[in-house]
Amino acid sequence: MVVSSKAADGYDAGEAMCPYRLVLEHVTSRWGVLVLIELLERPYRFSELRR
């Protein structure tokens, strides 16, 4: 079985400017993980999260 890193829309996850890779970098960053943990409780407005 051959596994390709190309997504269905043609982006290559290995490319530095791949939109999926950029989103994953933000979500898995130190602050991204903390924001996701807070969002598990309830939805917040941006300014609430920023505080």
N, C-alpha and C positions, 0 to 999 in steps of 0.2 A: 504494500500500500504506500503510495507516494503522498506525502503531506505538503501542501503548498501554503506559504505564508500570505498569499494574496486573498483578500476578502472578496465576497461576491460582487462588490461594486468596483473591483479592480485596484484598490489600494493595496500596497505592499506594507505589511506591518513592520518590516525590517527597515524601511526608509525613515530617515530622520524627521521628515516633514509629514508623515502619515497622520491624518486626523485622529485615528484610533489610538495611535501611540501617544499623541499629545494629551488626549483625554486621560488615558491610563496613567501618564506621568503625574498629572494633577491630582487624580483621585487617590493614587497611592503615595503621594507626598506626605510629609509629616502633618501638615495642616489639613490636607484633604481627608485623611483618615479621621481626624478629630471632628471635622464638620459632618462626615457621614455618621459618626456615632451620635452626635447631637440630633441629626435629622431622623434617627430611629424613633425618638420620643414623639415628635410632632413636627409639622412644617413650621419653618421660621422665615421671617422676612430677612432680606440681606443685611439690613442694619442691625438686626438682633444678633445674627451670627457674627457680625463684625465686632460687636461689643464683647 
